[in-house]
């Protein structure tokens, strides 16, 4: 018997296709675009393409939930805050702050209602809405700020305007990330015509294989995590110190000779290795257990995972660590365990705003012990926002005033962040944290002040450099989000895919990077980068074992 080949051309192709092969192409498109596809025959011949059906509104939140969200974040909540009694002036700064809050709320709603998860962009707008929007608006209504603004009112107006301008630049950069040059579009069309996307080769589009987690190096990292955490616990005097207060942690560091007298680098490395290594080891095991049934049946893997949970409960608990770091830990764990859950993504962003505005200021009670406990007596829900850590707008205004007095640093602060590991004995003029430098210039007793990324860019490069930097930040965030979405869509991701572990960690830590100062945040960033590079491989035979995703059927 001889098999008859389908005739050439589009009609012959469709005539030679079996019903099963057409369903195969539709199933491939279903996994790639979230819905069934429709075969489309080109007019000039060639291989038929699969065109996705119009996007169905069912992928978004239901109308009963989306309408209150759209009305609540950009409109209702700012209006509720503005209608509270207070002694704040209703001037230009006040109305600019109201406009900034509405803009950030609208962009946050867009991230929550988006069809695809955008972790980095969503965390950026979540931070802007909380720390640069609602909290400063409450301070403007009450006429009270956590950190005094030493400059004239015009500097505060300029700071709010520059924050709004930087947010627009971030949006413009994210929009430019969607543009592809004509040659890139032609390459993508050729790959679709040749069936490369149907074979799951979009991860190798640029000739690069995906980065995976090395199996044996993960074991070494786990052992190093236990050793580093044990060293930290021993140096601080035992596990009980981690459940007392942050004040006891500071005292333990001073007793161990790791705080003060120029030894901040030693403190950063000891605390960084003792907290970052256990977290990354836990994320790798969470990813493996979430994707591999064989790993869940292995008693050794489950035992190591349980031990890492106990270890992180000691060294990364919210009592002994800053609240922003604990927020990083929670975000990283949630989005690693549920990498494609749209419901969890939307619920985390929505509830995160409520928790940050209502509960986050009261979590500072763990900073002090019983004899030095700071209590908060409030008659309005706005007062904790004016008494606590939301000083980003005020510190940006103080940075503008400082620049008018001392001038720009022209990249010196950024160089200090990049070369943070260089000891001051070698670099005598090594810059200090931007928040500390501005606080010392202001003459405040507490120099542990924030320095948002807007202020970090402005003190080095001015308004033009700040705008360009925010645009580049938006471009990089959008590109990274697209890469993560492509890696996690349709269950194509390898169980040991490193990108699906790195993305939640970066998204959670972005709150610390955006709040600043950057010099304080670079220590843990460098440690995490070294750990991730150490466990990276491109060979699947050396990667963490697990249940591979189902193979994609090829069309006839």
Kinemage of the C-alpha trace (Angstrom):
@kinemage 1
@onewidth
@group {chain A} dominant
@subgroup {mainchain}
@vectorlist {calphas} color= white
{ca unk a 1} P 0.000 0.000 0.000
{ca unk a 2} L 1.167 3.499 -0.786
{ca unk a 3} L 0.214 6.502 1.222
{ca unk a 4} L -1.070 9.470 -0.692
{ca unk a 5} L 0.657 12.744 0.178
{ca unk a 6} L -1.517 15.835 0.510
{ca unk a 7} L -1.581 18.161 -2.434
{ca unk a 8} L 0.615 21.231 -2.400
{ca unk a 9} L -0.823 24.589 -1.512
{ca unk a 10} L -3.216 25.652 1.176
{ca unk a 11} L -6.241 23.773 -0.180
{ca unk a 12} L -4.294 20.592 -0.603
{ca unk a 13} L -2.872 20.993 2.845
{ca unk a 14} L -6.293 21.294 4.413
{ca unk a 15} L -7.544 18.427 2.319
{ca unk a 16} L -4.690 16.191 3.467
{ca unk a 17} L -5.070 17.143 7.122
{ca unk a 18} L -6.905 14.681 9.250
{ca unk a 19} L -9.380 15.753 11.857
{ca unk a 20} L -7.000 14.748 14.628
{ca unk a 21} L -4.206 16.897 13.228
{ca unk a 22} L -6.451 19.954 13.093
{ca unk a 23} L -7.435 19.341 16.685
{ca unk a 24} L -3.753 19.037 17.527
{ca unk a 25} L -3.027 22.473 16.120
{ca unk a 26} L -6.023 23.884 17.980
{ca unk a 27} L -4.881 22.267 21.218
{ca unk a 28} L -1.428 23.803 20.762
{ca unk a 29} L -2.982 27.211 20.265
{ca unk a 30} L -5.230 26.607 23.276
{ca unk a 31} L -2.231 26.117 25.523
{ca unk a 32} L -0.361 29.097 24.064
{ca unk a 33} L -3.059 31.757 23.982
{ca unk a 34} L -5.529 30.611 26.621
{ca unk a 35} L -8.277 29.704 24.132
{ca unk a 36} L -8.913 27.575 21.059
{ca unk a 37} L -7.397 28.708 17.794
{ca unk a 38} L -8.816 29.054 14.309
{ca unk a 39} L -6.809 27.816 11.277
{ca unk a 40} L -6.250 30.633 8.796
{ca unk a 41} L -5.243 29.937 5.185
{ca unk a 42} L -2.846 32.508 3.679
{ca unk a 43} L -3.905 33.986 0.360
{ca unk a 44} L -0.468 33.533 -1.242
{ca unk a 45} L -0.046 29.895 -0.222
{ca unk a 46} L 2.241 28.439 2.373
{ca unk a 47} L 1.653 26.875 5.715
{ca unk a 48} L -1.612 27.807 7.438
{ca unk a 49} L -1.306 29.847 10.575
{ca unk a 50} L -3.418 29.620 13.672
{ca unk a 51} L -5.105 32.854 14.642
{ca unk a 52} L -6.289 33.206 18.203
{ca unk a 53} L -9.912 34.010 18.801
{ca unk a 54} L -10.738 37.381 20.343
{ca unk a 55} L -9.885 37.542 24.006
{ca unk a 56} L -12.805 36.593 26.209
{ca unk a 57} L -13.641 38.859 29.147
{ca unk a 58} L -13.919 35.794 31.362
{ca unk a 59} L -10.131 35.832 31.790
{ca unk a 60} L -10.452 39.039 33.770
{ca unk a 61} L -12.026 39.444 37.146
{ca unk a 62} L -15.774 39.226 37.196
{ca unk a 63} L -17.677 42.458 36.789
{ca unk a 64} L -18.915 42.302 40.366
{ca unk a 65} L -15.300 42.438 41.582
{ca unk a 66} L -13.604 44.561 38.928
{ca unk a 67} L -15.989 47.516 39.086
{ca unk a 68} L -15.503 48.147 42.844
{ca unk a 69} L -11.768 47.733 42.363
{ca unk a 70} L -11.576 50.242 39.509
{ca unk a 71} L -13.713 52.726 41.403
{ca unk a 72} L -12.140 52.100 44.796
{ca unk a 73} L -8.374 52.432 44.279
{ca unk a 74} L -8.118 55.537 42.071
{ca unk a 75} L -11.279 57.359 43.206
{ca unk a 76} L -13.067 56.264 46.373
{ca unk a 77} L -10.103 55.691 48.682
{ca unk a 78} L -8.399 59.010 47.776
{ca unk a 79} L -11.721 60.822 48.263
{ca unk a 80} L -12.193 59.190 51.668
{ca unk a 81} L -8.717 60.301 52.692
{ca unk a 82} L -9.254 63.842 51.383
{ca unk a 83} L -12.519 64.186 53.295
{ca unk a 84} L -10.918 63.403 56.658
{ca unk a 85} L -10.489 66.344 59.069
{ca unk a 86} L -7.028 67.834 59.213
{ca unk a 87} L -4.996 71.019 59.284
{ca unk a 88} L -3.129 70.494 56.020
{ca unk a 89} L -2.983 73.250 53.429
{ca unk a 90} L -5.033 72.802 50.263
{ca unk a 91} L -2.376 74.184 47.943
{ca unk a 92} L -0.583 73.057 44.783
{ca unk a 93} L 1.273 70.270 46.561
{ca unk a 94} L -2.000 68.910 47.919
{ca unk a 95} L -3.711 68.712 44.540
{ca unk a 96} L -0.605 67.331 42.835
{ca unk a 97} L -0.496 64.602 45.470
{ca unk a 98} L -4.149 63.781 44.850
{ca unk a 99} L -3.474 63.503 41.120
{ca unk a 100} L -0.437 61.266 41.735
{ca unk a 101} L -2.525 58.988 43.961
{ca unk a 102} L -5.262 58.659 41.348
{ca unk a 103} L -2.740 57.920 38.598
{ca unk a 104} L -0.949 55.229 40.614
{ca unk a 105} L -4.278 53.701 41.624
{ca unk a 106} L -5.409 53.497 37.996
{ca unk a 107} L -2.152 51.859 36.939
{ca unk a 108} L -2.353 49.373 39.825
{ca unk a 109} L -5.875 48.449 38.726
{ca unk a 110} L -4.549 47.864 35.222
{ca unk a 111} L -1.918 45.483 36.602
{ca unk a 112} L -4.486 43.582 38.678
{ca unk a 113} L -6.949 43.261 35.791
{ca unk a 114} L -4.303 42.392 33.191
{ca unk a 115} L -4.661 39.134 31.299
{ca unk a 116} L -1.060 38.142 32.051
{ca unk a 117} L 0.751 38.385 35.341
{ca unk a 118} L 3.259 41.224 35.479
{ca unk a 119} L 5.091 40.781 38.740
{ca unk a 120} L 7.722 43.517 38.512
{ca unk a 121} L 5.388 46.141 37.102
{ca unk a 122} L 2.677 45.233 39.596
{ca unk a 123} L 5.008 45.542 42.595
{ca unk a 124} L 6.245 48.896 41.281
{ca unk a 125} L 2.741 50.330 41.080
{ca unk a 126} L 1.779 48.752 44.372
{ca unk a 127} L 4.687 50.541 46.057
{ca unk a 128} L 3.878 53.811 44.291
{ca unk a 129} L 0.232 53.656 45.317
{ca unk a 130} L 1.045 52.958 48.964
{ca unk a 131} L 4.256 54.873 49.668
{ca unk a 132} L 4.072 57.656 47.089
{ca unk a 133} L 0.292 58.028 46.861
{ca unk a 134} L -2.126 57.282 49.694
{ca unk a 135} L 0.298 57.728 52.616
{ca unk a 136} L 1.637 61.146 51.495
{ca unk a 137} L -1.937 62.221 50.711
{ca unk a 138} L -2.933 61.364 54.287
{ca unk a 139} L 0.054 63.362 55.541
{ca unk a 140} L -1.000 66.320 53.395
{ca unk a 141} L -4.530 66.156 54.832
{ca unk a 142} L -3.377 65.943 58.445
{ca unk a 143} L -0.536 68.412 58.027
{ca unk a 144} L 1.883 65.986 59.733
{ca unk a 145} L 4.893 64.164 58.317
{ca unk a 146} L 7.119 61.418 59.795
{ca unk a 147} L 10.300 63.244 58.724
{ca unk a 148} L 10.464 67.062 58.679
{ca unk a 149} L 10.757 68.755 55.307
{ca unk a 150} L 13.487 71.347 55.837
{ca unk a 151} L 13.218 73.126 52.504
{ca unk a 152} L 10.633 75.527 51.134
{ca unk a 153} L 7.226 74.424 49.990
{ca unk a 154} L 8.344 74.737 46.380
{ca unk a 155} L 10.763 71.821 46.836
{ca unk a 156} L 7.912 69.611 47.993
{ca unk a 157} L 5.855 70.629 44.950
{ca unk a 158} L 8.832 69.852 42.700
{ca unk a 159} L 9.333 66.461 44.394
{ca unk a 160} L 5.705 65.419 43.836
{ca unk a 161} L 5.826 66.608 40.229
{ca unk a 162} L 9.051 64.697 39.564
{ca unk a 163} L 7.592 61.522 41.094
{ca unk a 164} L 4.583 61.834 38.794
{ca unk a 165} L 6.877 62.509 35.847
{ca unk a 166} L 8.989 59.488 36.747
{ca unk a 167} L 5.891 57.291 36.869
{ca unk a 168} L 4.929 58.473 33.388
{ca unk a 169} L 8.475 57.718 32.190
{ca unk a 170} L 8.184 54.214 33.667
{ca unk a 171} L 4.955 53.710 31.723
{ca unk a 172} L 6.580 54.984 28.535
{ca unk a 173} L 9.499 52.590 28.959
{ca unk a 174} L 7.106 49.685 29.500
{ca unk a 175} L 5.223 50.719 26.352
{ca unk a 176} L 8.429 50.827 24.305
{ca unk a 177} L 9.257 47.318 25.475
{ca unk a 178} L 6.270 46.067 23.485
{ca unk a 179} L 7.724 47.403 20.238
{ca unk a 180} L 9.759 45.003 18.140
{ca unk a 181} L 11.883 46.078 15.181
{ca unk a 182} L 10.731 44.945 11.722
{ca unk a 183} L 13.482 42.325 11.443
{ca unk a 184} L 12.438 40.789 14.747
{ca unk a 185} L 8.843 40.616 13.567
{ca unk a 186} L 9.934 38.878 10.351
{ca unk a 187} L 11.933 36.334 12.333
{ca unk a 188} L 8.925 35.628 14.562
{ca unk a 189} L 6.681 35.146 11.508
{ca unk a 190} L 9.185 32.764 9.927
{ca unk a 191} L 9.344 30.744 13.133
{ca unk a 192} L 5.570 30.529 13.298
{ca unk a 193} L 5.438 29.449 9.649
{ca unk a 194} L 8.006 26.718 10.224
{ca unk a 195} L 6.193 25.423 13.292
{ca unk a 196} L 8.952 26.331 15.729
{ca unk a 197} L 6.533 27.767 18.240
{ca unk a 198} L 4.341 24.707 18.063
{ca unk a 199} L 7.376 22.614 18.975
{ca unk a 200} L 7.952 24.733 22.078
{ca unk a 201} L 11.157 26.328 20.790
{ca unk a 202} L 10.296 29.892 21.768
{ca unk a 203} L 12.604 29.563 24.774
{ca unk a 204} L 15.494 29.053 22.343
{ca unk a 205} L 14.442 31.865 20.023
{ca unk a 206} L 17.756 33.679 20.380
{ca unk a 207} L 19.880 30.539 20.445
{ca unk a 208} L 19.953 30.344 24.250
{ca unk a 209} L 18.787 27.373 26.215
{ca unk a 210} L 16.880 28.084 29.419
{ca unk a 211} L 18.810 28.330 32.647
{ca unk a 212} L 18.042 25.476 35.010
{ca unk a 213} L 18.911 24.630 38.599
{ca unk a 214} L 21.901 22.307 38.972
{ca unk a 215} L 21.034 19.216 40.996
{ca unk a 216} L 24.275 18.689 42.903
{ca unk a 217} L 24.928 22.370 43.467
{ca unk a 218} L 21.540 22.686 45.139
{ca unk a 219} L 22.696 20.134 47.684
{ca unk a 220} L 25.823 22.189 48.347
{ca unk a 221} L 23.749 25.363 48.618
{ca unk a 222} L 21.453 23.674 51.142
{ca unk a 223} L 24.399 22.623 53.276
{ca unk a 224} L 25.849 26.149 53.046
{ca unk a 225} L 22.471 27.576 54.078
{ca unk a 226} L 22.388 25.479 57.238
{ca unk a 227} L 26.000 26.407 58.026
{ca unk a 228} L 25.482 30.144 57.466
{ca unk a 229} L 22.273 30.207 59.508
{ca unk a 230} L 23.911 28.234 62.315
{ca unk a 231} L 26.814 30.707 62.364
{ca unk a 232} L 24.392 33.627 62.591
{ca unk a 233} L 22.415 32.006 65.398
{ca unk a 234} L 25.554 31.181 67.379
{ca unk a 235} L 27.051 34.657 66.952
{ca unk a 236} L 23.849 36.292 68.211
{ca unk a 237} L 23.458 34.071 71.255
{ca unk a 238} L 20.934 31.400 70.321
{ca unk a 239} L 17.535 31.031 68.619
{ca unk a 240} L 15.654 32.822 71.429
{ca unk a 241} L 17.144 36.168 70.350
{ca unk a 242} L 15.338 35.934 67.005
{ca unk a 243} L 11.948 35.925 68.738
{ca unk a 244} L 12.529 38.818 71.132
{ca unk a 245} L 12.852 42.080 69.191
{ca unk a 246} L 14.972 43.789 66.600
{ca unk a 247} L 16.538 45.800 69.390
{ca unk a 248} L 17.921 42.559 70.858
{ca unk a 249} L 19.283 41.618 67.423
{ca unk a 250} L 21.119 44.942 67.227
{ca unk a 251} L 22.533 44.421 70.695
{ca unk a 252} L 23.664 40.930 69.741
{ca unk a 253} L 25.460 42.282 66.684
{ca unk a 254} L 27.217 44.857 68.821
{ca unk a 255} L 28.285 42.205 71.325
{ca unk a 256} L 29.621 40.082 68.480
{ca unk a 257} L 31.624 43.035 67.143
{ca unk a 258} L 29.630 43.228 63.918
{ca unk a 259} L 28.031 46.638 64.380
{ca unk a 260} L 29.514 50.052 64.723
{ca unk a 261} L 33.072 51.296 64.362
{ca unk a 262} L 33.087 50.819 60.628
{ca unk a 263} L 32.093 47.145 60.709
{ca unk a 264} L 28.785 47.544 58.892
{ca unk a 265} L 30.144 45.414 56.041
{ca unk a 266} L 30.704 42.484 58.414
{ca unk a 267} L 27.186 42.841 59.777
{ca unk a 268} L 25.734 42.937 56.261
{ca unk a 269} L 27.596 39.816 55.135
{ca unk a 270} L 26.837 37.762 58.254
{ca unk a 271} L 23.148 38.672 58.274
{ca unk a 272} L 22.953 38.446 54.488
{ca unk a 273} L 24.403 34.955 54.189
{ca unk a 274} L 22.453 33.796 57.235
{ca unk a 275} L 19.105 34.912 55.784
{ca unk a 276} L 19.465 34.867 51.978
{ca unk a 277} L 20.949 31.378 51.593
{ca unk a 278} L 18.168 29.649 53.592
{ca unk a 279} L 15.531 31.554 51.613
{ca unk a 280} L 16.931 30.605 48.183
{ca unk a 281} L 17.366 26.973 49.228
{ca unk a 282} L 13.751 26.940 50.420
{ca unk a 283} L 12.507 28.480 47.144
{ca unk a 284} L 14.276 25.795 45.101
{ca unk a 285} L 12.673 23.032 47.162
{ca unk a 286} L 9.255 24.724 47.029
{ca unk a 287} L 9.501 24.875 43.241
{ca unk a 288} L 10.467 21.221 43.015
{ca unk a 289} L 7.700 20.029 45.342
{ca unk a 290} L 5.134 22.138 43.492
{ca unk a 291} L 6.004 20.631 40.098
{ca unk a 292} L 7.134 17.079 40.829
{ca unk a 293} L 4.938 14.332 42.236
{ca unk a 294} L 8.002 12.132 42.583
{ca unk a 295} L 9.645 14.725 44.841
{ca unk a 296} L 6.556 14.860 47.041
{ca unk a 297} L 6.813 11.098 47.501
{ca unk a 298} L 10.490 11.216 48.447
{ca unk a 299} L 10.928 11.266 52.213
{ca unk a 300} L 14.407 12.794 51.962
{ca unk a 301} L 13.186 15.753 49.897
{ca unk a 302} L 10.243 16.337 52.226
{ca unk a 303} L 12.523 16.118 55.268
{ca unk a 304} L 14.967 18.686 53.839
{ca unk a 305} L 12.046 20.940 52.945
{ca unk a 306} L 10.635 20.728 56.479
{ca unk a 307} L 14.070 21.482 57.947
{ca unk a 308} L 14.418 24.534 55.699
{ca unk a 309} L 10.982 25.745 56.793
{ca unk a 310} L 12.027 25.555 60.430
{ca unk a 311} L 15.331 27.268 59.645
{ca unk a 312} L 13.621 30.141 57.822
{ca unk a 313} L 11.086 30.469 60.632
{ca unk a 314} L 14.041 31.243 62.898
{ca unk a 315} L 16.237 33.522 60.789
{ca unk a 316} L 13.585 35.111 58.514
{ca unk a 317} L 10.698 35.649 60.916
{ca unk a 318} L 8.975 39.073 61.111
{ca unk a 319} L 10.058 39.665 64.708
{ca unk a 320} L 13.799 39.925 64.129
{ca unk a 321} L 13.803 41.205 60.531
{ca unk a 322} L 12.671 44.414 58.868
{ca unk a 323} L 9.114 44.355 57.651
{ca unk a 324} L 10.138 44.910 54.035
{ca unk a 325} L 12.387 41.840 54.140
{ca unk a 326} L 9.578 39.701 55.559
{ca unk a 327} L 7.367 41.039 52.748
{ca unk a 328} L 10.041 39.853 50.313
{ca unk a 329} L 10.017 36.390 51.878
{ca unk a 330} L 6.227 36.086 51.666
{ca unk a 331} L 6.016 37.307 48.055
{ca unk a 332} L 8.809 34.982 46.964
{ca unk a 333} L 7.242 31.929 48.621
{ca unk a 334} L 3.719 32.581 47.339
{ca unk a 335} L 4.640 33.212 43.720
{ca unk a 336} L 7.142 30.344 43.644
{ca unk a 337} L 4.621 27.853 44.988
{ca unk a 338} L 1.873 29.124 42.640
{ca unk a 339} L 3.702 30.422 39.548
{ca unk a 340} L 0.657 30.592 37.234
{ca unk a 341} L -2.244 31.247 39.590
{ca unk a 342} L -4.088 34.324 38.369
{ca unk a 343} L -6.411 34.287 41.382
{ca unk a 344} L -3.494 34.360 43.828
{ca unk a 345} L -1.808 37.114 41.836
{ca unk a 346} L -4.851 39.374 41.928
{ca unk a 347} L -5.716 38.568 45.511
{ca unk a 348} L -2.144 39.272 46.671
{ca unk a 349} L -2.055 42.690 45.030
{ca unk a 350} L -5.508 43.666 46.279
{ca unk a 351} L -5.074 42.474 49.844
{ca unk a 352} L -1.500 43.740 49.893
{ca unk a 353} L -2.719 47.315 49.612
{ca unk a 354} L -5.114 46.849 52.527
{ca unk a 355} L -2.497 45.181 54.710
{ca unk a 356} L 0.167 47.786 53.899
{ca unk a 357} L -2.097 50.728 54.707
{ca unk a 358} L -3.882 49.351 57.778
{ca unk a 359} L -1.579 46.743 59.395
{ca unk a 360} L 1.903 47.536 58.134
{ca unk a 361} L 2.496 50.603 60.371
{ca unk a 362} L 1.590 48.633 63.507
{ca unk a 363} L 4.095 45.855 62.722
{ca unk a 364} L 6.854 48.179 63.954
{ca unk a 365} L 6.094 47.033 67.508
{ca unk a 366} L 8.558 44.158 67.030
{ca unk a 367} L 11.391 46.662 66.752
{ca unk a 368} L 11.377 47.384 70.482
{ca unk a 369} L 11.356 45.285 73.635
{ca unk a 370} L 8.815 45.441 76.447
{ca unk a 371} L 10.675 48.181 78.347
{ca unk a 372} L 10.968 50.400 75.295
{ca unk a 373} L 7.742 49.702 73.472
{ca unk a 374} L 6.360 52.481 71.345
{ca unk a 375} L 2.577 52.525 71.416
{ca unk a 376} L 0.366 54.159 68.834
{ca unk a 377} L -2.674 56.046 70.032
{ca unk a 378} L -4.820 57.062 67.112
{ca unk a 379} L -8.198 58.632 66.608
{ca unk a 380} L -8.117 58.208 62.828
{ca unk a 381} L -6.857 55.511 60.508
{ca unk a 382} L -4.700 58.169 58.799
{ca unk a 383} L -2.477 58.927 61.770
{ca unk a 384} L -0.280 55.792 61.570
{ca unk a 385} L 0.518 56.743 57.968
{ca unk a 386} L 1.817 60.111 59.173
{ca unk a 387} L 3.788 58.741 62.134
{ca unk a 388} L 5.619 55.813 60.590
{ca unk a 389} L 7.862 54.860 57.694
{ca unk a 390} L 6.116 56.437 54.726
{ca unk a 391} L 8.563 59.341 54.418
{ca unk a 392} L 9.556 58.828 50.773
{ca unk a 393} L 7.999 62.015 49.374
{ca unk a 394} L 9.401 64.131 52.210
{ca unk a 395} L 12.876 62.636 51.837
{ca unk a 396} L 12.809 63.266 48.104
{ca unk a 397} L 11.978 66.905 48.825
{ca unk a 398} L 14.847 67.039 51.343
{ca unk a 399} L 17.157 65.528 48.717
{ca unk a 400} L 16.177 68.286 46.285
{ca unk a 401} L 16.970 70.870 48.953
{ca unk a 402} L 20.289 69.160 49.658
{ca unk a 403} L 21.206 69.221 45.956
{ca unk a 404} L 20.427 72.944 45.791
{ca unk a 405} L 22.883 73.437 48.656
{ca unk a 406} L 25.670 70.925 47.929
{ca unk a 407} L 25.195 70.048 44.248
{ca unk a 408} L 24.834 66.767 42.413
{ca unk a 409} L 27.145 63.836 43.075
{ca unk a 410} L 27.384 62.853 39.372
{ca unk a 411} L 27.316 59.108 39.855
{ca unk a 412} L 29.309 58.908 43.075
{ca unk a 413} L 26.373 57.471 45.063
{ca unk a 414} L 25.695 54.864 42.374
{ca unk a 415} L 29.379 53.925 42.320
{ca unk a 416} L 29.240 53.404 46.073
{ca unk a 417} L 26.324 51.009 45.599
{ca unk a 418} L 28.051 49.018 42.869
{ca unk a 419} L 31.336 48.865 44.813
{ca unk a 420} L 29.747 48.310 48.209
{ca unk a 421} L 32.165 45.477 49.049
{ca unk a 422} L 35.210 47.747 48.865
{ca unk a 423} L 36.280 48.491 52.474
{ca unk a 424} L 36.579 52.084 53.610
{ca unk a 425} L 40.194 51.475 54.525
{ca unk a 426} L 40.891 51.151 50.803
{ca unk a 427} L 38.372 53.776 49.615
{ca unk a 428} L 38.533 56.579 52.132
{ca unk a 429} L 35.964 58.746 50.342
{ca unk a 430} L 33.486 55.923 49.889
{ca unk a 431} L 29.981 57.441 50.018
{ca unk a 432} L 27.524 56.586 52.752
{ca unk a 433} L 23.835 55.825 52.262
{ca unk a 434} L 21.963 58.643 50.571
{ca unk a 435} L 19.392 58.702 53.355
{ca unk a 436} L 22.135 58.873 55.986
{ca unk a 437} L 23.961 61.635 54.111
{ca unk a 438} L 20.843 63.773 53.733
{ca unk a 439} L 19.839 63.052 57.342
{ca unk a 440} L 23.245 64.177 58.634
{ca unk a 441} L 22.971 67.336 56.555
{ca unk a 442} L 19.508 67.951 58.045
{ca unk a 443} L 20.859 67.436 61.572
{ca unk a 444} L 18.390 64.717 62.569
{ca unk a 445} L 19.183 62.294 65.388
{ca unk a 446} L 17.788 59.303 63.499
{ca unk a 447} L 19.622 58.925 60.206
{ca unk a 448} L 17.965 55.617 59.301
{ca unk a 449} L 15.898 57.362 56.653
{ca unk a 450} L 14.594 56.169 53.328
{ca unk a 451} L 15.840 57.321 49.963
{ca unk a 452} L 13.515 56.252 47.126
{ca unk a 453} L 14.895 55.421 43.727
{ca unk a 454} L 13.694 58.812 42.443
{ca unk a 455} L 15.961 60.538 44.975
{ca unk a 456} L 18.877 58.202 44.213
{ca unk a 457} L 18.685 59.047 40.526
{ca unk a 458} L 18.100 62.761 41.122
{ca unk a 459} L 21.058 63.261 43.458
{ca unk a 460} L 23.385 61.709 40.878
{ca unk a 461} L 22.007 62.787 37.508
{ca unk a 462} L 19.386 65.509 38.035
{ca unk a 463} L 15.855 65.639 36.678
{ca unk a 464} L 16.808 64.557 33.146
{ca unk a 465} L 18.822 61.599 34.373
{ca unk a 466} L 16.052 60.635 36.764
{ca unk a 467} L 13.510 60.595 33.942
{ca unk a 468} L 15.774 58.512 31.704
{ca unk a 469} L 16.519 56.120 34.548
{ca unk a 470} L 12.845 55.581 35.322
{ca unk a 471} L 12.190 54.954 31.630
{ca unk a 472} L 14.940 52.325 31.508
{ca unk a 473} L 13.534 50.782 34.677
{ca unk a 474} L 10.094 50.482 33.079
{ca unk a 475} L 11.565 48.995 29.908
{ca unk a 476} L 13.568 46.400 31.848
{ca unk a 477} L 10.597 45.489 34.070
{ca unk a 478} L 8.291 44.977 31.080
{ca unk a 479} L 10.833 42.856 29.214
{ca unk a 480} L 11.447 40.734 32.293
{ca unk a 481} L 7.713 40.245 32.860
{ca unk a 482} L 7.252 39.115 29.269
{ca unk a 483} L 10.089 36.645 29.599
{ca unk a 484} L 8.619 35.231 32.800
{ca unk a 485} L 5.162 34.945 31.224
{ca unk a 486} L 6.629 33.102 28.236
{ca unk a 487} L 8.531 30.728 30.527
{ca unk a 488} L 5.524 29.855 32.688
{ca unk a 489} L 2.740 29.763 30.084
{ca unk a 490} L 1.180 26.492 29.060
{ca unk a 491} L 3.149 24.370 31.574
{ca unk a 492} L 6.234 24.650 29.371
{ca unk a 493} L 8.518 25.453 32.258
{ca unk a 494} L 11.010 22.849 33.372
{ca unk a 495} L 10.609 21.892 37.050
{ca unk a 496} L 14.064 23.345 37.653
{ca unk a 497} L 13.578 26.527 35.641
{ca unk a 498} L 15.690 29.166 37.389
{ca unk a 499} L 13.712 32.115 36.028
{ca unk a 500} L 10.550 30.989 37.829
{ca unk a 501} L 12.492 31.079 41.108
{ca unk a 502} L 14.310 34.342 40.440
{ca unk a 503} L 11.259 36.354 39.354
{ca unk a 504} L 9.297 36.097 42.650
{ca unk a 505} L 12.458 36.895 44.617
{ca unk a 506} L 13.159 40.020 42.555
{ca unk a 507} L 9.518 41.099 42.717
{ca unk a 508} L 9.456 40.854 46.491
{ca unk a 509} L 12.810 42.561 46.967
{ca unk a 510} L 11.819 45.399 44.649
{ca unk a 511} L 9.952 46.984 47.584
{ca unk a 512} L 13.292 47.387 49.374
{ca unk a 513} L 15.050 48.643 46.241
{ca unk a 514} L 12.341 51.202 45.516
{ca unk a 515} L 12.261 52.440 49.105
{ca unk a 516} L 16.041 52.700 49.404
{ca unk a 517} L 18.674 53.561 50.253
{ca unk a 518} L 20.281 51.462 47.559
{ca unk a 519} L 23.559 51.039 49.419
{ca unk a 520} L 21.798 49.176 52.226
{ca unk a 521} L 19.989 46.934 49.750
{ca unk a 522} L 22.926 45.936 47.535
{ca unk a 523} L 24.447 43.527 50.045
{ca unk a 524} L 21.635 40.999 49.886
{ca unk a 525} L 21.288 41.544 46.144
{ca unk a 526} L 24.934 40.565 45.589
{ca unk a 527} L 24.640 37.511 47.857
{ca unk a 528} L 21.472 36.340 46.092
{ca unk a 529} L 23.091 36.855 42.675
{ca unk a 530} L 26.123 34.772 43.673
{ca unk a 531} L 23.889 31.968 44.944
{ca unk a 532} L 21.751 31.927 41.803
{ca unk a 533} L 24.799 31.921 39.524
{ca unk a 534} L 26.288 29.078 41.529
{ca unk a 535} L 23.292 26.774 41.043
{ca unk a 536} L 22.760 27.661 37.365
{ca unk a 537} L 23.196 25.183 34.517
{ca unk a 538} L 22.012 24.899 30.915
{ca unk a 539} L 22.132 21.113 30.685
{ca unk a 540} L 18.853 19.355 31.400
{ca unk a 541} L 20.596 16.128 32.435
{ca unk a 542} L 22.237 17.969 35.330
{ca unk a 543} L 19.147 19.907 36.381
{ca unk a 544} L 16.886 19.276 39.346
{ca unk a 545} L 14.822 16.177 38.444
{ca unk a 546} L 11.085 16.372 38.226
{ca unk a 547} L 8.115 15.589 36.071
{ca unk a 548} L 8.757 17.126 32.702
{ca unk a 549} L 5.835 18.880 31.042
{ca unk a 550} L 3.967 16.919 28.415
{ca unk a 551} L 5.509 16.938 24.978
{ca unk a 552} L 3.840 19.074 22.344
{ca unk a 553} L 2.342 17.125 19.487
{ca unk a 554} L 3.411 18.168 16.044
{ca unk a 555} L 0.977 18.693 13.270
{ca unk a 556} L 1.129 16.417 10.243
